[in-house]
Structure formats: C-alpha cells, structure tokens
Amino acid sequence: MTQKVLLKLSHISKRYKTETALKDISMALHEGEILGFLGPSGAGKTTAIKIITGQLRQTTGEAKLLDTDSANIDASIYEKIGVVADNSGIYEKIPVWQNLSIFAKIWNVPKERITEVLQQVGLYEYRKKYAGKLSKGQMQRLVLARAVLHKPRILFLDEPTSGLDPATAVSIHRMLLDLKKDGMSIFLTTHNMEEAEKLCDNVALLFHGEIVEYGPPQEICLKYNRNKQYSVRLENQEQITFAQTSENITKIAELMQENRIQSIHSCEPTLEDVFLQVTGTSLQS
C-alpha cells in the first residue's frame, strides 16, 4: 500500500545575491514516516524548512505541504503542523498546566488532552511547577507537548535531543516512535547520526545546499560498505577484525568449528562514516 505524500520538494533552489543556499533539492515525507534532514551548520537546512513552511520563497522549483503550494500557505495550515525549534512560546512565569491550557484554547483542544500529553511526556507530576523552574530536559519535553497538543499531521523537530542527558534523550526517542506509530509524520533535523539511524525511515544528507545521499539509513550504509569486514569476539574475550578474503573466511569457519567464537558482527560504515566518505568532511564540522 502506497503511503500518502504529505510534504514534497521538487527541484528546489534558493539563490541570494552572493551565494546559493540550495541547489536542486528533491525529497518527500510520507504519512507515518520519520524523515531525517542531516547536515552541518550552513548546509541549508534552515533555508529548506523556511521554504517548506511558507516563510521564504524559493528561486526555482516547487514545494508542497499537505497538498498546498508553500508559496500560498495561509494560517489554516498551521493547525495541521507542529514545530519544535527552541523554547520560544513557553511562558516561564506560569505553571506547566497553564502553558498548555493557553494553547489548548487556541486550538480548541479539550482539557483531557492536556492530561494525556503531559502523561505522555512524563511531566504530569510537574503540572503545577512554574515552567521557568524546569530543567533543560523537562523544558524540551514541554515544548514537545505543546507541539503535539493539537495532534498535528506533521511535526517539525530541530535537534530535539541536543544537550540532553542520555536517559531523557531515550525517553524522547520512545515518544517520537509512539507518535509515528499513531500515524504522525516527523521531519527531523539532527547532527546525531546514531539518533538518525535509530529513528528515521529515510534520511537526506545535505552538504553545501545539495543532497548528496537520500534513502533508508541502512541501505545507504550498505551501499558504502566497500571494504567488507567482520568483528569476531572469541570465548577468551579476544577481539579480532577480519577483512573479507578467502583466507579469512576459512579462518572464521575453523574458529566456528572449534566453537571458539562468542559473537560475530559485520562492520558496515555508520552514517557519519558515509558523510565523511562522500563529502570529505565530518557532519559535526
């Protein structure tokens, strides 16, 4: 069954007087999909998001958001999307519950939904706490709760776990996968390659305004697995890496016959490795 396309960029370019921010960008976000948009600072991610959401006009190409030309978006479209970019829109001098209550009135959302969302993000016990007193991780959860309060069809996330402790990041990952399971589509920008590999159905690797690779993370990594290797852990805890040669295949077979292997894993490159191969620079640059 073909998934419905909710967001589509076709041959988008954006040129300024002295530079070109985007060059012939094409990609799509489907219903119930998490799409990762990955690239270093200055790659063009922010420009693309501004074009998608109607804040900026492209020079060439077509951008469609929920079957609407992004150049002609009206206010009604924002009832169908959620955006998590920073802590803007959070009122620090009022409690958590009242923060969401304000937006519930704007979106005409029942109060029961506030309880549901706060429980979902693990903030229900802090509902009476002033937002300004929340930790960074709790604040990020509140921003996420606000963004999904009205059950948007598309959620835009910009570095959602940046600077968070591992446990908080894992809880947010779990929530994002639950939202996807419920049919929400998520457009995610991140520098965290492990996060992208864990969450995303498809990723677009962006470099100097161009998409240098696009597709499912595992398929991209396998495509660049040119020097096939295998990591073998022996029963005596010795770790050995074997290149794929006829001689080494025989050695591995002998070790298996002798029951000396505790574990064996193929050594595909990570998305970070792929980005370095394709561009000659690290994604963290």
DRENVO-723663 format. One record per residue: residue in three letters; z, x, y of N, C-alpha, C, CB in turn. Coordinates in steps of 0.2 Angstrom, whole numbers, padded with zeros to 4 digits, always signed. Glycine has a CB too. Layout:
AlaZXYZXYZXYZXY
...
END
This chain:
Met+0000+0004-0006+0000+0000+0000+0000+0004+0006+0006-0005+0000
Thr-0005+0003+0011-0005+0007+0017+0000+0005+0022-0012+0006+0020
Gln+0004+0010+0025+0009+0009+0030+0005+0008+0036+0014+0015+0030
Lys+0008+0003+0040+0006+0001+0047+0007+0007+0052+0009-0005+0049
Val+0002+0009+0056+0002+0014+0061+0006+0011+0067-0005+0017+0062
Leu+0011+0014+0069+0015+0012+0075+0013+0016+0081+0022+0012+0073
Leu+0011+0022+0080+0010+0027+0085+0004+0031+0083+0016+0031+0087
Lys-0001+0032+0088-0006+0036+0086-0009+0040+0092-0012+0032+0083
Leu-0010+0046+0091-0013+0051+0097-0020+0053+0094-0008+0057+0098
Ser-0025+0052+0098-0032+0054+0096-0035+0058+0101-0036+0048+0095
His-0035+0065+0099-0039+0070+0104-0036+0070+0111-0046+0068+0104
Ile-0029+0070+0111-0026+0070+0117-0026+0078+0120-0018+0068+0117
Ser-0028+0078+0127-0027+0084+0130-0024+0083+0137-0034+0088+0131
Lys-0020+0088+0139-0017+0087+0146-0018+0094+0150-0010+0085+0146
Arg-0022+0093+0155-0023+0099+0159-0020+0098+0166-0031+0101+0160
Tyr-0017+0104+0169-0014+0104+0175-0019+0109+0179-0007+0106+0176
Lys-0018+0110+0185-0022+0115+0189-0022+0122+0187-0019+0115+0197
Thr-0016+0124+0184-0016+0131+0182-0015+0132+0175-0011+0135+0186
Glu-0014+0127+0171-0013+0128+0164-0015+0121+0160-0006+0129+0162
Thr-0016+0122+0153-0017+0117+0149-0011+0116+0144-0024+0118+0145
Ala-0008+0110+0145-0002+0109+0141-0003+0107+0134+0003+0104+0145
Leu-0008+0103+0133-0010+0100+0127-0017+0101+0125-0008+0093+0126
Lys-0019+0103+0119-0026+0104+0118-0028+0100+0111-0028+0111+0117
Asp-0032+0094+0112-0035+0090+0107-0030+0089+0101-0040+0094+0104
Ile-0024+0085+0103-0019+0083+0099-0020+0077+0095-0012+0083+0103
Ser-0020+0076+0089-0021+0070+0085-0015+0070+0080-0028+0070+0082
Met-0012+0064+0079-0007+0063+0074-0005+0056+0074-0001+0068+0075
Ala-0001+0054+0069+0001+0047+0068+0008+0046+0065-0004+0043+0064
Leu+0011+0041+0068+0018+0039+0065+0017+0032+0062+0023+0039+0070
His+0019+0032+0055+0019+0026+0051+0025+0022+0051+0016+0027+0044
Glu+0025+0016+0049+0031+0012+0048+0035+0015+0043+0029+0004+0047
Gly+0042+0015+0044+0047+0018+0039+0046+0025+0038+0046+0014+0033
Glu+0043+0029+0043+0042+0036+0042+0046+0040+0047+0034+0038+0042
Ile+0048+0046+0045+0051+0051+0050+0045+0057+0051+0057+0054+0047
Leu+0043+0057+0057+0038+0062+0059+0042+0068+0063+0032+0059+0063
Gly+0041+0074+0061+0044+0079+0065+0039+0083+0069+0047+0085+0060
Phe+0041+0084+0075+0037+0087+0080+0040+0094+0082+0035+0082+0087
Leu+0037+0099+0079+0041+0105+0080+0037+0111+0084+0042+0108+0073
Gly+0041+0114+0088+0038+0119+0092+0043+0123+0096+0032+0117+0096
Pro+0041+0129+0098+0046+0132+0103+0046+0129+0110+0045+0140+0103
Ser+0050+0131+0114+0050+0129+0121+0044+0130+0124+0056+0132+0125
Gly+0041+0126+0128+0035+0127+0131+0028+0125+0127+0034+0134+0134
Ala+0030+0123+0121+0024+0122+0117+0020+0115+0118+0026+0121+0109
Gly+0023+0111+0122+0020+0104+0124+0023+0098+0121+0013+0105+0122
Lys+0029+0099+0118+0032+0093+0115+0034+0088+0120+0039+0095+0111
Thr+0037+0090+0126+0040+0085+0131+0034+0082+0134+0044+0089+0136
Thr+0028+0085+0135+0022+0083+0138+0019+0077+0134+0017+0088+0139
Ala+0019+0078+0127+0017+0074+0122+0021+0067+0122+0016+0077+0115
Ile+0028+0068+0122+0032+0062+0122+0031+0058+0129+0039+0064+0121
Lys+0030+0061+0134+0029+0058+0141+0023+0054+0141+0029+0063+0147
Ile+0018+0057+0137+0011+0053+0137+0012+0047+0132+0006+0058+0134
Ile+0015+0048+0127+0016+0043+0122+0020+0037+0125+0020+0045+0116
Thr+0025+0038+0129+0029+0033+0132+0027+0031+0139+0036+0035+0132
Gly+0021+0033+0141+0018+0030+0147+0021+0033+0153+0019+0023+0147
Gln+0024+0039+0153+0027+0042+0159+0022+0047+0162+0033+0046+0157
Leu+0017+0048+0158+0012+0053+0160+0005+0051+0158+0014+0060+0158
Arg+0000+0052+0162-0007+0051+0160-0010+0057+0157-0011+0048+0166
Gln-0013+0056+0151-0017+0062+0148-0023+0063+0152-0018+0060+0140
Thr-0026+0069+0151-0033+0071+0154-0038+0068+0150-0033+0078+0155
Thr-0038+0069+0143-0043+0066+0139-0039+0063+0133-0048+0071+0137
Gly-0043+0059+0129-0040+0056+0123-0037+0049+0124-0036+0061+0120
Glu-0034+0047+0118-0031+0040+0118-0024+0040+0114-0036+0035+0114
Ala-0019+0037+0118-0013+0037+0115-0011+0029+0114-0007+0041+0119
Lys-0009+0027+0108-0007+0020+0107+0000+0020+0104-0012+0017+0102
Leu+0004+0016+0107+0011+0015+0105+0012+0007+0103+0016+0017+0110
Leu+0013+0006+0097+0014-0001+0095+0008-0005+0097+0020-0004+0098
Asp+0002-0003+0096-0005-0006+0097-0006-0007+0105-0005-0013+0094
Thr-0002-0004+0109-0003-0004+0116-0005+0003+0119+0003-0006+0120
Asp-0011+0003+0123-0013+0009+0126-0007+0012+0130-0019+0008+0130
Ser-0005+0018+0129+0001+0021+0133+0000+0021+0140+0002+0028+0130
Ala-0007+0021+0142-0008+0021+0149-0007+0014+0153-0015+0023+0151
Asn-0006+0009+0148-0005+0002+0151+0002-0001+0149-0011-0002+0149
Ile+0007+0003+0147+0013+0001+0144+0017-0003+0150+0017+0007+0142
Asp+0020-0009+0148+0024-0012+0153+0031-0012+0150+0022-0020+0154
Ala+0036-0015+0154+0043-0015+0152+0045-0018+0145+0047-0018+0157
Ser+0041-0022+0143+0042-0025+0136+0042-0021+0130+0037-0031+0135
Ile+0038-0015+0131+0038-0010+0126+0044-0007+0124+0032-0005+0127
Tyr+0048-0006+0130+0055-0003+0129+0060-0007+0125+0057-0001+0136
Glu+0059-0013+0124+0063-0017+0120+0062-0016+0112+0062-0025+0121
Lys+0056-0012+0111+0055-0011+0104+0056-0003+0102+0047-0013+0103
Ile+0058+0001+0107+0059+0008+0105+0066+0010+0108+0054+0012+0109
Gly+0068+0015+0104+0075+0018+0106+0074+0026+0108+0080+0017+0101
Val+0077+0028+0113+0076+0035+0114+0083+0039+0115+0073+0036+0121
Val+0084+0045+0111+0089+0049+0111+0087+0056+0114+0093+0049+0104
Ala+0088+0057+0120+0086+0063+0123+0092+0068+0125+0082+0062+0129
Asp+0097+0064+0128+0103+0068+0130+0109+0063+0131+0102+0072+0137
Asn+0114+0064+0135+0119+0059+0136+0118+0055+0142+0126+0063+0137
Ser+0112+0055+0145+0111+0050+0150+0112+0043+0148+0104+0052+0153
Gly+0115+0039+0153+0116+0032+0151+0122+0030+0148+0110+0030+0146
Ile+0126+0035+0147+0133+0034+0144+0138+0034+0150+0135+0040+0139
Tyr+0142+0029+0151+0147+0029+0156+0154+0031+0154+0148+0021+0159
Glu+0155+0037+0156+0161+0041+0154+0168+0038+0156+0161+0048+0156
Lys+0168+0034+0161+0174+0031+0163+0176+0025+0160+0174+0031+0171
Ile+0172+0022+0155+0174+0016+0152+0174+0018+0144+0169+0010+0154
Pro+0177+0013+0140+0178+0014+0133+0171+0014+0130+0183+0010+0130
Val+0171+0016+0123+0165+0016+0119+0163+0009+0118+0167+0019+0112
Trp+0167+0004+0117+0165-0003+0116+0162-0006+0122+0171-0007+0114
Gln+0164-0004+0128+0161-0007+0134+0155-0004+0135+0166-0006+0140
Asn+0154+0002+0133+0147+0006+0134+0142+0002+0131+0148+0013+0132
Leu+0143+0000+0124+0138-0003+0120+0138-0010+0122+0140-0003+0113
Ser+0143-0013+0125+0143-0020+0127+0138-0021+0133+0150-0022+0129
Ile+0138-0016+0137+0133-0017+0143+0126-0017+0141+0134-0011+0148
Phe+0124-0013+0136+0118-0013+0133+0116-0019+0129+0116-0006+0129
Ala+0121-0021+0125+0121-0027+0121+0119-0033+0126+0127-0029+0117
Lys+0121-0034+0132+0120-0039+0136+0112-0038+0139+0124-0039+0142
Ile+0110-0032+0140+0104-0031+0142+0099-0033+0137+0103-0023+0144
Trp+0100-0031+0131+0095-0033+0125+0097-0039+0122+0096-0027+0120
Asn+0102-0043+0124+0103-0049+0122+0105-0049+0114+0097-0054+0122
Val+0109-0044+0113+0111-0042+0106+0118-0045+0105+0112-0035+0105
Pro+0120-0049+0099+0126-0052+0098+0132-0046+0097+0126-0056+0092
Lys+0138-0048+0099+0143-0043+0099+0145-0040+0092+0150-0046+0102
Glu+0143-0044+0087+0144-0042+0080+0140-0036+0078+0142-0048+0075
Arg+0134-0035+0082+0130-0029+0081+0134-0023+0083+0123-0030+0084
Ile+0138-0024+0089+0141-0018+0091+0146-0015+0086+0145-0020+0098
Thr+0150-0020+0083+0154-0018+0077+0150-0014+0072+0158-0024+0075
Glu+0145-0017+0070+0141-0015+0064+0138-0008+0066+0134-0019+0063
Val+0136-0006+0072+0133+0000+0074+0139+0005+0074+0129+0000+0080
Leu+0144+0003+0077+0150+0008+0078+0152+0010+0071+0155+0005+0082
Gln+0153+0006+0066+0155+0007+0060+0149+0012+0056+0156+0001+0055
Gln+0143+0011+0058+0138+0015+0055+0138+0022+0057+0131+0012+0057
Val+0140+0023+0064+0140+0030+0066+0147+0033+0066+0138+0030+0074
Gly+0152+0029+0063+0159+0032+0062+0163+0032+0068+0158+0039+0059
Leu+0161+0028+0073+0165+0028+0079+0169+0021+0080+0160+0028+0085
Tyr+0170+0017+0075+0173+0011+0076+0181+0012+0078+0173+0006+0070
Glu+0184+0017+0075+0191+0018+0076+0192+0021+0083+0194+0023+0071
Tyr+0186+0023+0086+0187+0026+0093+0184+0021+0098+0183+0033+0094
Arg+0184+0015+0096+0180+0010+0101+0184+0009+0108+0180+0003+0097
Lys+0191+0010+0108+0194+0009+0114+0195+0016+0118+0201+0007+0112
Lys+0192+0021+0115+0193+0028+0118+0188+0028+0124+0192+0033+0113
Tyr+0190+0031+0130+0185+0032+0135+0180+0037+0133+0189+0035+0141
Ala+0173+0036+0135+0168+0040+0132+0168+0047+0135+0161+0037+0135
Gly+0171+0048+0141+0172+0055+0143+0177+0059+0139+0174+0054+0150
Lys+0181+0056+0135+0186+0059+0131+0183+0061+0124+0192+0055+0130
Leu+0177+0059+0122+0174+0060+0116+0172+0068+0115+0168+0056+0115
Ser+0172+0070+0109+0169+0077+0108+0162+0077+0108+0172+0079+0100
Lys+0159+0082+0108+0151+0083+0109+0148+0079+0103+0149+0090+0108
Gly+0151+0080+0097+0148+0076+0091+0149+0069+0092+0151+0079+0085
Gln+0155+0066+0094+0156+0059+0095+0151+0056+0100+0163+0058+0096
Met+0150+0060+0105+0146+0058+0111+0139+0057+0108+0146+0063+0117
Gln+0137+0062+0104+0130+0061+0101+0129+0055+0097+0128+0068+0097
Arg+0134+0054+0093+0134+0048+0089+0134+0041+0093+0140+0047+0085
Leu+0138+0041+0099+0137+0036+0104+0130+0035+0107+0143+0037+0109
Val+0127+0040+0109+0120+0040+0111+0116+0037+0106+0118+0047+0113
Leu+0117+0039+0100+0113+0036+0094+0114+0029+0093+0114+0040+0088
Ala+0120+0027+0093+0122+0020+0093+0119+0016+0098+0130+0019+0093
Arg+0119+0018+0104+0116+0014+0110+0108+0014+0108+0117+0018+0116
Ala+0105+0019+0106+0098+0019+0105+0096+0014+0099+0096+0026+0103
Val+0100+0013+0094+0098+0009+0089+0101+0002+0089+0100+0012+0082
Leu+0105+0000+0094+0109-0006+0095+0104-0012+0095+0112-0006+0102
His+0098-0012+0097+0093-0017+0098+0088-0017+0092+0090-0018+0104
Lys+0090-0013+0087+0085-0012+0081+0078-0011+0083+0086-0018+0077
Pro+0077-0005+0086+0070-0004+0089+0066-0002+0083+0070+0002+0093
Arg+0059-0003+0084+0054-0001+0078+0053+0006+0078+0048-0005+0079
Ile+0054+0010+0084+0053+0017+0084+0059+0020+0087+0046+0019+0087
Leu+0061+0025+0084+0067+0029+0088+0064+0036+0089+0073+0029+0083
Phe+0065+0038+0096+0063+0045+0098+0069+0049+0098+0059+0044+0105
Leu+0069+0054+0095+0075+0059+0094+0073+0066+0097+0078+0059+0087
Asp+0077+0069+0102+0075+0075+0104+0081+0080+0102+0074+0075+0112
Glu+0080+0084+0097+0086+0089+0095+0092+0085+0094+0087+0094+0100
Pro+0092+0080+0089+0098+0076+0088+0105+0079+0086+0097+0070+0084
Thr+0104+0085+0083+0110+0088+0080+0111+0095+0083+0109+0089+0072
Ser+0108+0097+0089+0108+0103+0092+0116+0104+0094+0104+0104+0098
Gly+0119+0110+0092+0125+0111+0094+0131+0108+0091+0126+0110+0101
Leu+0129+0104+0086+0134+0100+0082+0137+0104+0076+0132+0093+0080
Asp+0143+0103+0074+0146+0106+0068+0142+0103+0062+0153+0105+0067
Pro+0142+0107+0056+0138+0105+0050+0140+0098+0048+0139+0110+0045
Ala+0146+0097+0048+0148+0090+0045+0146+0085+0049+0156+0090+0044
Thr+0146+0085+0055+0143+0080+0060+0136+0079+0059+0145+0081+0067
Ala+0132+0085+0059+0125+0085+0058+0123+0081+0051+0122+0092+0058
Val+0127+0083+0046+0125+0080+0039+0126+0072+0040+0130+0082+0034
Ser+0131+0070+0044+0133+0063+0044+0127+0059+0048+0139+0061+0048
Ile+0124+0063+0053+0119+0060+0057+0112+0060+0053+0118+0064+0064
His+0111+0065+0049+0106+0065+0044+0106+0059+0040+0106+0072+0040
Arg+0112+0058+0037+0113+0052+0032+0111+0046+0036+0120+0052+0030
Met+0113+0045+0042+0112+0039+0046+0104+0038+0047+0116+0039+0053
Leu+0101+0044+0049+0094+0043+0050+0090+0041+0044+0091+0050+0053
Leu+0092+0044+0038+0089+0042+0032+0090+0034+0030+0091+0046+0026
Asp+0096+0032+0032+0098+0025+0031+0093+0020+0036+0105+0023+0032
Leu+0092+0023+0042+0088+0019+0047+0081+0019+0044+0088+0022+0054
Lys+0079+0024+0041+0072+0024+0038+0071+0020+0033+0070+0032+0036
Lys+0076+0020+0028+0076+0015+0023+0076+0008+0025+0083+0016+0018
Asp+0079+0006+0031+0079-0001+0033+0072-0002+0037+0084-0002+0038
Gly+0067+0003+0037+0061+0002+0040+0060+0004+0047+0060-0006+0040
Met+0065+0008+0050+0064+0011+0056+0059+0017+0056+0070+0012+0060
Ser+0055+0018+0061+0051+0024+0061+0054+0029+0066+0044+0022+0063
Ile+0054+0035+0064+0058+0040+0069+0053+0046+0070+0064+0043+0065
Phe+0053+0047+0077+0049+0053+0080+0054+0058+0082+0044+0051+0086
Leu+0054+0064+0078+0060+0069+0079+0057+0075+0081+0063+0070+0072
Thr+0060+0078+0087+0059+0085+0089+0065+0089+0087+0057+0085+0096
Thr+0063+0095+0084+0069+0099+0082+0067+0106+0081+0072+0097+0075
His+0071+0111+0082+0070+0118+0081+0073+0120+0074+0073+0123+0086
Asn+0076+0115+0071+0080+0117+0065+0075+0115+0059+0086+0112+0064
Met+0072+0120+0056+0067+0120+0051+0070+0116+0044+0064+0126+0049
Glu+0077+0118+0043+0080+0115+0037+0081+0108+0038+0087+0119+0036
Glu+0082+0106+0044+0083+0099+0046+0076+0095+0045+0085+0098+0053
Ala+0071+0098+0047+0064+0095+0047+0062+0094+0039+0059+0099+0050
Glu+0063+0100+0035+0061+0099+0028+0065+0094+0025+0063+0106+0025
Lys+0072+0093+0027+0076+0088+0023+0074+0081+0025+0083+0090+0025
Leu+0072+0080+0032+0072+0073+0034+0065+0070+0034+0075+0073+0041
Cys+0060+0075+0036+0053+0072+0038+0048+0071+0032+0050+0077+0043
Asp+0045+0066+0033+0039+0064+0028+0033+0068+0030+0037+0057+0029
Asn+0032+0069+0037+0027+0073+0039+0029+0077+0045+0020+0069+0041
Val+0026+0083+0046+0028+0087+0052+0022+0090+0056+0032+0093+0050
Ala+0022+0090+0062+0017+0093+0066+0019+0100+0069+0014+0088+0071
Leu+0016+0105+0068+0019+0112+0070+0015+0113+0077+0018+0118+0065
Leu+0018+0113+0082+0015+0114+0089+0016+0121+0092+0017+0108+0094
Phe+0010+0124+0094+0010+0131+0097+0005+0131+0103+0009+0136+0092
His+0008+0133+0109+0004+0133+0115-0001+0127+0115-0001+0139+0114
Gly+0002+0121+0114-0002+0115+0116-0006+0113+0110-0005+0116+0122
Glu-0006+0116+0104-0011+0115+0099-0007+0113+0092-0016+0120+0098
Ile-0009+0109+0088-0006+0108+0082-0009+0112+0077-0007+0100+0079
Val-0005+0117+0075-0008+0122+0070-0007+0121+0063-0004+0129+0072
Glu-0003+0116+0061-0002+0113+0055+0001+0106+0055+0002+0118+0050
Tyr-0001+0102+0050+0001+0095+0050+0001+0092+0043-0004+0091+0055
Gly+0006+0089+0041+0006+0086+0035+0013+0086+0032+0002+0090+0030
Pro+0014+0084+0025+0021+0084+0022+0024+0091+0022+0021+0081+0015
Pro+0030+0092+0023+0033+0099+0024+0032+0103+0017+0040+0099+0025
Gln+0033+0100+0011+0032+0103+0005+0025+0106+0004+0035+0099-0001
Glu+0020+0101+0006+0013+0103+0005+0011+0109+0009+0009+0097+0006
Ile+0014+0109+0015+0012+0114+0020+0015+0121+0017+0015+0113+0027
Cys+0021+0121+0015+0024+0127+0012+0021+0129+0006+0032+0125+0010
Leu+0019+0125+0002+0015+0127-0004+0008+0130-0003+0014+0121-0009
Lys+0005+0127+0003-0002+0130+0005-0001+0137+0007-0004+0125+0011
Tyr+0005+0139+0010+0005+0146+0012+0009+0150+0007+0009+0146+0019
Asn+0010+0148+0001+0013+0152-0005+0008+0156-0008+0017+0147-0010
Arg+0006+0161-0004+0001+0166-0006+0003+0171-0011-0003+0169+0000
Asn+0009+0173-0010+0012+0179-0014+0017+0175-0019+0015+0185-0010
Lys+0015+0173-0024+0020+0169-0028+0025+0173-0032+0016+0165-0034
Gln+0031+0171-0031+0037+0175-0033+0042+0170-0036+0040+0179-0028
Tyr+0046+0173-0041+0052+0169-0044+0058+0173-0044+0050+0167-0051
Ser+0063+0169-0042+0070+0172-0041+0074+0170-0048+0074+0169-0035
Val+0076+0175-0051+0079+0174-0058+0087+0177-0057+0076+0178-0063
Arg+0091+0172-0059+0098+0174-0059+0100+0175-0067+0103+0169-0056
Leu+0103+0181-0069+0104+0182-0076+0112+0180-0077+0103+0189-0077
Glu+0113+0179-0083+0120+0177-0085+0125+0182-0083+0120+0177-0093
Asn+0123+0189-0082+0128+0194-0079+0128+0194-0072+0126+0201-0082
Gln+0125+0188-0069+0125+0187-0061+0120+0192-0058+0132+0188-0059
Glu+0116+0196-0061+0111+0200-0058+0106+0195-0055+0109+0205-0063
Gln+0103+0197-0049+0098+0193-0046+0092+0197-0046+0100+0190-0039
Ile+0086+0194-0049+0080+0198-0049+0074+0194-0046+0078+0201-0056
Thr+0070+0197-0042+0064+0193-0039+0058+0196-0043+0064+0193-0032
Phe+0054+0192-0046+0048+0194-0050+0042+0191-0046+0048+0191-0057
Ala+0037+0196-0045+0031+0193-0042+0027+0190-0048+0027+0199-0039
Gln+0022+0186-0047+0019+0183-0052+0013+0187-0055+0016+0176-0050
Thr+0015+0191-0060+0010+0195-0063+0010+0194-0071+0011+0203-0061
Ser+0005+0196-0074+0005+0195-0082+0011+0199-0085-0001+0198-0085
Glu+0013+0205-0082+0018+0209-0085+0025+0206-0084+0018+0216-0082
Asn+0026+0203-0077+0032+0200-0076+0033+0193-0079+0033+0199-0068
Ile+0028+0190-0081+0028+0183-0084+0031+0185-0091+0021+0180-0085
Thr+0028+0190-0094+0031+0192-0101+0038+0194-0101+0026+0198-0104
Lys+0040+0198-0095+0047+0199-0095+0052+0193-0094+0048+0204-0089
Ile+0049+0188-0090+0053+0182-0089+0054+0178-0096+0050+0178-0084
Ala+0048+0178-0100+0048+0175-0106+0053+0178-0111+0041+0175-0109
Glu+0053+0185-0111+0058+0189-0115+0065+0187-0113+0057+0196-0115
Leu+0067+0187-0107+0073+0185-0105+0075+0178-0107+0074+0186-0097
Met+0071+0174-0107+0072+0167-0109+0073+0166-0116+0066+0162-0107
Gln+0069+0170-0120+0070+0170-0127+0077+0173-0129+0065+0174-0131
Glu+0079+0178-0125+0086+0181-0126+0092+0177-0123+0086+0188-0123
Asn+0090+0171-0120+0095+0167-0117+0099+0171-0112+0100+0164-0123
Arg+0096+0175-0108+0100+0179-0103+0099+0176-0096+0097+0186-0103
Ile+0095+0170-0095+0093+0168-0088+0098+0162-0087+0086+0165-0088
Gln+0102+0162-0081+0106+0157-0079+0102+0152-0075+0112+0160-0075
Ser+0098+0154-0071+0094+0150-0067+0087+0153-0064+0097+0147-0060
Ile+0082+0149-0063+0076+0152-0061+0073+0147-0055+0071+0153-0067
His+0070+0150-0050+0068+0146-0045+0061+0149-0042+0073+0145-0039
Ser+0056+0145-0040+0051+0148-0037+0052+0149-0029+0044+0143-0037
Cys+0049+0154-0026+0051+0156-0019+0045+0154-0014+0052+0164-0019
Glu+0045+0148-0013+0040+0146-0008+0042+0148-0001+0038+0138-0008
Pro+0038+0149+0004+0040+0150+0011+0043+0144+0014+0034+0153+0015
Thr+0047+0145+0018+0050+0139+0022+0045+0137+0028+0057+0141+0025
Leu+0047+0132+0031+0043+0130+0037+0043+0136+0043+0045+0124+0040
Glu+0049+0139+0043+0050+0144+0048+0045+0150+0046+0057+0147+0048
Asp+0045+0152+0040+0040+0157+0037+0033+0155+0039+0041+0158+0030
Val+0031+0149+0037+0024+0146+0039+0022+0147+0046+0023+0139+0036
Phe+0027+0145+0050+0026+0145+0058+0025+0153+0060+0032+0142+0062
Leu+0028+0157+0057+0028+0164+0058+0021+0167+0056+0033+0168+0055
Gln+0019+0165+0050+0013+0167+0047+0007+0165+0051+0012+0164+0040
Val+0007+0158+0054+0001+0155+0057+0001+0158+0064+0002+0148+0057
Thr+0007+0159+0068+0007+0160+0075+0009+0167+0077+0011+0155+0078
Gly+0012+0171+0072+0014+0177+0073+0020+0178+0077+0009+0181+0077
Thr+0024+0172+0078+0030+0172+0082+0035+0167+0078+0029+0170+0089
Ser+0041+0168+0080+0046+0163+0077+0047+0157+0081+0053+0167+0077
Leu+0048+0151+0077+0049+0145+0080+0055+0145+0085+0050+0139+0075
Gln+0060+0150+0084+0066+0150+0088+0064+0154+0095+0071+0153+0085
Ser+0058+0156+0096+0057+0160+0102+0057+0156+0108+0050+0164+0101
END
